[in-house]
């Protein structure tokens, strides 16, 4: 095993059923896998990847990398900002948003580090629409007000069970 300390990540099996993904040729699918599970990916789905680095990792000419990055964008699989070299996996939080509000706060910290205003706003909006995003934002607001996060918020599945509601 190499000295890589990057934590284990999982590619959603749903990727292989995606019409957008299946519309790609082998090189397009390879690039998508590189984006989803490669060494630059973060838990918020947005990473900064310089074209020369990606091309070197894939053993491709830079022109091929840029061409296929465009094809993934056209297929609706990624968003990118060429000025900051940041790539966001579209619908990331649909498949990668499990955990506690504390993990969500960590995601919010990562999202704030996105240089591209356009991508940061997109990622923030998608994250906010998830349960964990709403819980993390509630916790952040509670901290600003000097109180502790609610254990029984409206987004908690446990809080909505009969036993927790004493029904």
C-alpha positions as CSV (number, residue, x, y, z in Angstrom):
1,X,0.0,0.0,0.0
2,X,1.3,3.4,-0.9
3,X,1.9,6.2,1.6
4,X,-1.3,8.0,0.3
5,X,-3.3,9.2,3.3
6,X,-6.4,10.1,1.3
7,X,-9.4,8.5,2.9
8,X,-11.5,5.8,1.2
9,X,-14.1,7.1,-1.2
10,X,-16.8,5.3,-3.1
11,X,-18.0,5.9,-6.6
12,X,-21.8,5.6,-6.6
13,X,-23.0,2.6,-8.6
14,X,-25.7,4.8,-10.1
15,X,-23.0,6.4,-12.2
16,X,-23.0,3.3,-14.4
17,X,-26.7,3.8,-15.1
18,X,-26.5,7.4,-15.9
19,X,-27.5,8.2,-19.5
20,X,-25.1,11.2,-19.5
21,X,-22.2,8.9,-18.4
22,X,-23.2,6.1,-20.9
23,X,-23.2,8.7,-23.7
24,X,-19.5,9.1,-23.3
25,X,-16.8,7.0,-25.1
26,X,-14.0,5.2,-23.1
27,X,-11.9,8.3,-22.7
28,X,-14.8,10.3,-21.4
29,X,-15.6,7.7,-18.9
30,X,-12.0,7.5,-17.8
31,X,-11.9,11.2,-17.2
32,X,-15.2,11.1,-15.3
33,X,-13.7,8.3,-13.0
34,X,-10.6,10.4,-12.6
35,X,-12.7,13.4,-11.5
36,X,-14.9,11.3,-9.1
37,X,-12.3,9.2,-7.5
38,X,-8.9,10.7,-8.4
39,X,-6.3,12.2,-6.1
40,X,-7.6,15.8,-6.3
41,X,-11.2,15.1,-5.3
42,X,-12.6,16.6,-2.1
43,X,-15.6,15.6,0.0
44,X,-17.5,18.7,-1.4
45,X,-17.2,17.5,-5.0
46,X,-15.1,20.4,-6.1
47,X,-11.4,20.3,-6.7
48,X,-8.7,22.4,-8.4
49,X,-7.0,20.5,-11.2
50,X,-4.5,22.2,-13.5
51,X,-4.9,20.8,-17.0
52,X,-1.2,19.8,-17.2
53,X,-1.5,17.8,-13.9
54,X,-4.5,15.9,-15.1
55,X,-3.0,15.2,-18.5
56,X,0.1,13.9,-16.9
57,X,-1.9,11.7,-14.5
58,X,-3.9,10.3,-17.4
59,X,-0.9,10.0,-19.8
60,X,-2.8,12.2,-22.3
61,X,-1.8,15.3,-24.3
62,X,-3.2,18.5,-22.7
63,X,-5.3,19.1,-25.8
64,X,-7.1,15.7,-25.3
65,X,-7.7,16.5,-21.7
66,X,-9.2,19.9,-22.5
67,X,-11.3,18.3,-25.3
68,X,-12.8,15.7,-22.9
69,X,-13.3,18.1,-20.1
70,X,-15.5,20.0,-22.5
71,X,-17.4,16.9,-23.5
72,X,-18.1,16.1,-19.8
73,X,-19.3,19.7,-19.4
74,X,-21.5,19.4,-22.5
75,X,-22.9,16.1,-21.1
76,X,-23.9,17.9,-17.9
77,X,-21.6,15.8,-15.7
78,X,-19.3,18.6,-14.5
79,X,-19.2,22.3,-14.1
80,X,-15.8,24.1,-14.3
81,X,-14.2,27.4,-14.2
82,X,-11.2,27.6,-16.5
83,X,-9.9,30.8,-14.7
84,X,-9.4,28.9,-11.4
85,X,-9.0,25.4,-12.9
86,X,-11.8,24.1,-10.6
87,X,-14.0,21.2,-11.5
88,X,-17.3,20.4,-9.7
89,X,-19.1,17.1,-10.2
90,X,-22.7,17.9,-10.9
91,X,-25.2,16.4,-8.5
92,X,-22.4,15.5,-6.1
93,X,-24.5,15.8,-3.0
94,X,-27.2,13.5,-4.4
95,X,-24.7,10.7,-3.9
96,X,-22.2,11.9,-1.4
97,X,-24.0,13.6,1.5
98,X,-24.2,11.3,4.4
99,X,-23.1,12.1,7.9
100,X,-23.8,14.3,10.9
101,X,-24.2,18.1,11.0
102,X,-20.6,18.2,12.3
103,X,-19.4,16.6,9.0
104,X,-21.7,19.1,7.2
105,X,-19.9,22.0,8.9
106,X,-16.6,20.6,7.6
107,X,-18.1,20.5,4.2
108,X,-19.2,24.1,4.6
109,X,-15.5,25.0,5.4
110,X,-14.4,23.3,2.2
111,X,-17.1,25.0,0.1
112,X,-15.9,28.4,1.4
113,X,-12.4,27.7,0.0
114,X,-13.7,27.3,-3.6
115,X,-12.1,30.2,-5.5
116,X,-14.6,30.4,-8.3
117,X,-17.6,32.5,-7.3
118,X,-19.8,30.8,-9.8
119,X,-18.9,27.3,-8.6
120,X,-18.9,28.2,-4.9
121,X,-22.5,29.6,-5.3
122,X,-23.6,26.5,-7.2
123,X,-22.1,24.1,-4.6
124,X,-23.5,26.1,-1.7
125,X,-27.0,26.0,-3.2
126,X,-26.8,22.2,-3.9
127,X,-25.4,21.6,-0.4
128,X,-28.1,23.8,1.3
129,X,-30.8,21.7,-0.4
130,X,-29.7,18.5,1.5
131,X,-30.7,17.4,5.0
132,X,-27.1,17.5,6.2
133,X,-26.6,21.0,4.7
134,X,-29.7,22.3,6.4
135,X,-28.6,20.8,9.7
136,X,-25.1,22.3,9.3
137,X,-26.4,25.7,8.6
138,X,-28.8,25.5,11.6
139,X,-25.8,24.5,13.8
140,X,-23.8,27.4,12.4
141,X,-26.6,29.9,13.1
142,X,-27.1,28.4,16.6
143,X,-23.4,28.9,17.3
144,X,-23.6,32.6,16.1
145,X,-26.5,33.0,18.6
146,X,-24.5,31.4,21.4
147,X,-26.8,28.3,21.7
148,X,-26.2,24.7,20.9
149,X,-27.6,23.0,17.8
150,X,-31.0,21.4,18.1
151,X,-30.9,17.6,18.4
152,X,-34.5,17.4,17.3
153,X,-34.5,19.6,14.2
154,X,-37.1,19.2,11.4
155,X,-34.5,17.5,9.2
156,X,-33.7,14.7,11.6
157,X,-35.1,11.3,10.7
158,X,-34.8,10.1,14.3
159,X,-36.7,13.1,15.6
160,X,-39.6,12.3,13.3
161,X,-40.0,8.7,14.5
162,X,-43.0,7.8,16.7
163,X,-40.8,6.9,19.7
164,X,-39.1,10.3,19.7
165,X,-42.4,12.1,19.3
166,X,-43.9,9.9,22.0
167,X,-46.9,9.1,19.9
